[in-house]
Amino acid sequence: MVLRSTQDSTTDLVPSESPRQLDIAQVSIYGLSFLSAGLFLFLPLVNLLHPIPWQRWIGTIHGMGAMSALLVMVYTGHLAFPLLRGAGKILPQMRTLAFTETAMASSRTDKTVQSVPVSAG
């Protein structure tokens, strides 16, 4: 007795869509990009190592404000590309983000002046 395979047989091999394998270079690039982004976002917290409490907190608050303003500016810059192609539906969002950037930039703490005692010498 000989079994013959037909087109609708369930024993035929069907190529399945398997997940794409990543090579070592691509995994390394992704790993380095996530590591550098994490270190960049961690940078304002380095101010917590300052020995004087007042400068420690002012520096940390300033660093967080500057980092968040930078992230808002980068996001707004990326939204500018659809505007160049003629998509005007994101204009209200661009206005809101531009206002947010302005408010964040004007409220930063870098305007504070630190008094340094001068020794008589």
Phi and psi in degrees as GROMACS dihedral restraints (atoms count N, CA, C in turn):
[ dihedral_restraints ]
;  ai    aj    ak    al  type     phi  dphi    fc
    3     4     5     6     1  -114.6    20    10
    4     5     6     7     1   128.2    20    10
    6     7     8     9     1   -90.1    20    10
    7     8     9    10     1   131.6    20    10
    9    10    11    12     1  -109.8    20    10
   10    11    12    13     1   138.9    20    10
   12    13    14    15     1   -87.3    20    10
   13    14    15    16     1   133.5    20    10
   15    16    17    18     1  -110.7    20    10
   16    17    18    19     1   172.6    20    10
   18    19    20    21     1   -66.4    20    10
   19    20    21    22     1   -33.1    20    10
   21    22    23    24     1   -94.7    20    10
   22    23    24    25     1    16.3    20    10
   24    25    26    27     1   -73.5    20    10
   25    26    27    28     1   146.7    20    10
   27    28    29    30     1   -87.9    20    10
   28    29    30    31     1    -2.4    20    10
   30    31    32    33     1   -90.5    20    10
   31    32    33    34     1    -6.8    20    10
   33    34    35    36     1   -70.1    20    10
   34    35    36    37     1   146.5    20    10
   36    37    38    39     1   -79.7    20    10
   37    38    39    40     1   128.5    20    10
   39    40    41    42     1  -112.1    20    10
   40    41    42    43     1   123.9    20    10
   42    43    44    45     1   -67.0    20    10
   43    44    45    46     1   123.1    20    10
   45    46    47    48     1   -95.4    20    10
   46    47    48    49     1   154.3    20    10
   48    49    50    51     1   -81.9    20    10
   49    50    51    52     1   100.8    20    10
   51    52    53    54     1   -91.3    20    10
   52    53    54    55     1   156.3    20    10
   54    55    56    57     1   -62.3    20    10
   55    56    57    58     1   145.7    20    10
   57    58    59    60     1   -73.2    20    10
   58    59    60    61     1   133.3    20    10
   60    61    62    63     1   -84.6    20    10
   61    62    63    64     1   137.5    20    10
   63    64    65    66     1   -94.4    20    10
   64    65    66    67     1   139.8    20    10
   66    67    68    69     1   -84.9    20    10
   67    68    69    70     1   169.5    20    10
   69    70    71    72     1   -66.2    20    10
   70    71    72    73     1   -31.9    20    10
   72    73    74    75     1   -67.8    20    10
   73    74    75    76     1   -43.0    20    10
   75    76    77    78     1   -67.3    20    10
   76    77    78    79     1   -39.9    20    10
   78    79    80    81     1   -64.6    20    10
   79    80    81    82     1   -39.1    20    10
   81    82    83    84     1   -65.5    20    10
   82    83    84    85     1   -41.5    20    10
   84    85    86    87     1   -64.0    20    10
   85    86    87    88     1   -44.8    20    10
   87    88    89    90     1   -62.2    20    10
   88    89    90    91     1   -43.3    20    10
   90    91    92    93     1   -62.0    20    10
   91    92    93    94     1   -44.9    20    10
   93    94    95    96     1   -66.1    20    10
   94    95    96    97     1   -36.8    20    10
   96    97    98    99     1   -68.3    20    10
   97    98    99   100     1   -40.7    20    10
   99   100   101   102     1   -67.3    20    10
  100   101   102   103     1   -38.0    20    10
  102   103   104   105     1   -65.4    20    10
  103   104   105   106     1   -44.3    20    10
  105   106   107   108     1   -68.8    20    10
  106   107   108   109     1   -36.8    20    10
  108   109   110   111     1   -65.6    20    10
  109   110   111   112     1   -40.2    20    10
  111   112   113   114     1   -64.6    20    10
  112   113   114   115     1   -42.5    20    10
  114   115   116   117     1   -66.1    20    10
  115   116   117   118     1   -37.1    20    10
  117   118   119   120     1   -65.0    20    10
  118   119   120   121     1   -41.1    20    10
  120   121   122   123     1   -73.7    20    10
  121   122   123   124     1   -21.7    20    10
  123   124   125   126     1   -82.2    20    10
  124   125   126   127     1   -15.2    20    10
  126   127   128   129     1   -55.2    20    10
  127   128   129   130     1   -41.7    20    10
  129   130   131   132     1   -62.4    20    10
  130   131   132   133     1   -23.8    20    10
  132   133   134   135     1   -76.0    20    10
  133   134   135   136     1   -10.5    20    10
  135   136   137   138     1   -65.1    20    10
  136   137   138   139     1   -25.9    20    10
  138   139   140   141     1   -61.6    20    10
  139   140   141   142     1   -19.5    20    10
  141   142   143   144     1   -69.0    20    10
  142   143   144   145     1   -10.9    20    10
  144   145   146   147     1   -86.6    20    10
  145   146   147   148     1    -3.3    20    10
  147   148   149   150     1   -67.1    20    10
  148   149   150   151     1   141.1    20    10
  150   151   152   153     1   -73.0    20    10
  151   152   153   154     1   -24.1    20    10
  153   154   155   156     1   -94.4    20    10
  154   155   156   157     1   124.8    20    10
  156   157   158   159     1   -59.4    20    10
  157   158   159   160     1   -40.7    20    10
  159   160   161   162     1   -61.9    20    10
  160   161   162   163     1   -47.6    20    10
  162   163   164   165     1   -69.1    20    10
  163   164   165   166     1   -29.6    20    10
  165   166   167   168     1   -62.0    20    10
  166   167   168   169     1   -48.8    20    10
  168   169   170   171     1   -76.7    20    10
  169   170   171   172     1   -38.2    20    10
  171   172   173   174     1   -63.8    20    10
  172   173   174   175     1   -41.9    20    10
  174   175   176   177     1   -64.2    20    10
  175   176   177   178     1   -40.3    20    10
  177   178   179   180     1   -67.5    20    10
  178   179   180   181     1   -43.6    20    10
  180   181   182   183     1   -63.5    20    10
  181   182   183   184     1   -43.1    20    10
  183   184   185   186     1   -63.0    20    10
  184   185   186   187     1   -43.6    20    10
  186   187   188   189     1   -62.6    20    10
  187   188   189   190     1   -42.5    20    10
  189   190   191   192     1   -65.8    20    10
  190   191   192   193     1   -41.3    20    10
  192   193   194   195     1   -65.2    20    10
  193   194   195   196     1   -41.8    20    10
  195   196   197   198     1   -66.2    20    10
  196   197   198   199     1   -39.5    20    10
  198   199   200   201     1   -67.2    20    10
  199   200   201   202     1   -42.4    20    10
  201   202   203   204     1   -68.7    20    10
  202   203   204   205     1   -36.3    20    10
  204   205   206   207     1   -64.2    20    10
  205   206   207   208     1   -38.3    20    10
  207   208   209   210     1   -64.6    20    10
  208   209   210   211     1   -41.9    20    10
  210   211   212   213     1   -65.8    20    10
  211   212   213   214     1   -38.7    20    10
  213   214   215   216     1   -66.0    20    10
  214   215   216   217     1   -39.9    20    10
  216   217   218   219     1   -64.8    20    10
  217   218   219   220     1   -41.6    20    10
  219   220   221   222     1   -64.5    20    10
  220   221   222   223     1   -41.9    20    10
  222   223   224   225     1   -64.3    20    10
  223   224   225   226     1   -41.1    20    10
  225   226   227   228     1   -64.7    20    10
  226   227   228   229     1   -39.0    20    10
  228   229   230   231     1   -62.5    20    10
  229   230   231   232     1   -38.5    20    10
  231   232   233   234     1   -69.8    20    10
  232   233   234   235     1   -29.6    20    10
  234   235   236   237     1   -73.8    20    10
  235   236   237   238     1   -14.5    20    10
  237   238   239   240     1   -71.1    20    10
  238   239   240   241     1   -25.3    20    10
  240   241   242   243     1   -63.8    20    10
  241   242   243   244     1   -43.2    20    10
  243   244   245   246     1   -63.2    20    10
  244   245   246   247     1   -29.7    20    10
  246   247   248   249     1   -65.0    20    10
  247   248   249   250     1   -35.8    20    10
  249   250   251   252     1   -66.3    20    10
  250   251   252   253     1   -28.3    20    10
  252   253   254   255     1   -86.5    20    10
  253   254   255   256     1    -2.1    20    10
  255   256   257   258     1   101.3    20    10
  256   257   258   259     1     8.1    20    10
  258   259   260   261     1   -85.4    20    10
  259   260   261   262     1   102.1    20    10
  261   262   263   264     1   -90.7    20    10
  262   263   264   265     1     1.7    20    10
  264   265   266   267     1   -74.5    20    10
  265   266   267   268     1   -13.2    20    10
  267   268   269   270     1   -97.3    20    10
  268   269   270   271     1     8.7    20    10
  270   271   272   273     1   -60.9    20    10
  271   272   273   274     1   -42.7    20    10
  273   274   275   276     1   -61.1    20    10
  274   275   276   277     1   -36.9    20    10
  276   277   278   279     1   -67.6    20    10
  277   278   279   280     1   -37.0    20    10
  279   280   281   282     1   -65.1    20    10
  280   281   282   283     1   -40.3    20    10
  282   283   284   285     1   -62.9    20    10
  283   284   285   286     1   -44.0    20    10
  285   286   287   288     1   -62.7    20    10
  286   287   288   289     1   -43.6    20    10
  288   289   290   291     1   -67.7    20    10
  289   290   291   292     1   -37.4    20    10
  291   292   293   294     1   -64.7    20    10
  292   293   294   295     1   -39.5    20    10
  294   295   296   297     1   -65.7    20    10
  295   296   297   298     1   -40.9    20    10
  297   298   299   300     1   -62.5    20    10
  298   299   300   301     1   -43.4    20    10
  300   301   302   303     1   -58.7    20    10
  301   302   303   304     1   -45.2    20    10
  303   304   305   306     1   -63.1    20    10
  304   305   306   307     1   -42.9    20    10
  306   307   308   309     1   -65.9    20    10
  307   308   309   310     1   -39.0    20    10
  309   310   311   312     1   -70.3    20    10
  310   311   312   313     1   -38.5    20    10
  312   313   314   315     1   -70.5    20    10
  313   314   315   316     1   -33.5    20    10
  315   316   317   318     1   -80.6    20    10
  316   317   318   319     1   -15.9    20    10
  318   319   320   321     1  -104.0    20    10
  319   320   321   322     1    13.2    20    10
  321   322   323   324     1   -70.0    20    10
  322   323   324   325     1   159.5    20    10
  324   325   326   327     1   -94.8    20    10
  325   326   327   328     1     9.9    20    10
  327   328   329   330     1   -76.4    20    10
  328   329   330   331     1     0.4    20    10
  330   331   332   333     1   -85.2    20    10
  331   332   333   334     1    -7.1    20    10
  333   334   335   336     1   -73.3    20    10
  334   335   336   337     1   143.2    20    10
  336   337   338   339     1  -108.2    20    10
  337   338   339   340     1   130.3    20    10
  339   340   341   342     1   -98.0    20    10
  340   341   342   343     1   129.5    20    10
  342   343   344   345     1   -89.3    20    10
  343   344   345   346     1   125.0    20    10
  345   346   347   348     1  -109.8    20    10
  346   347   348   349     1   123.2    20    10
  348   349   350   351     1   -68.1    20    10
  349   350   351   352     1   134.7    20    10
  351   352   353   354     1  -101.2    20    10
  352   353   354   355     1   125.4    20    10
  354   355   356   357     1   -81.8    20    10
  355   356   357   358     1   139.9    20    10
  357   358   359   360     1   -77.5    20    10
  358   359   360   361     1   125.6    20    10
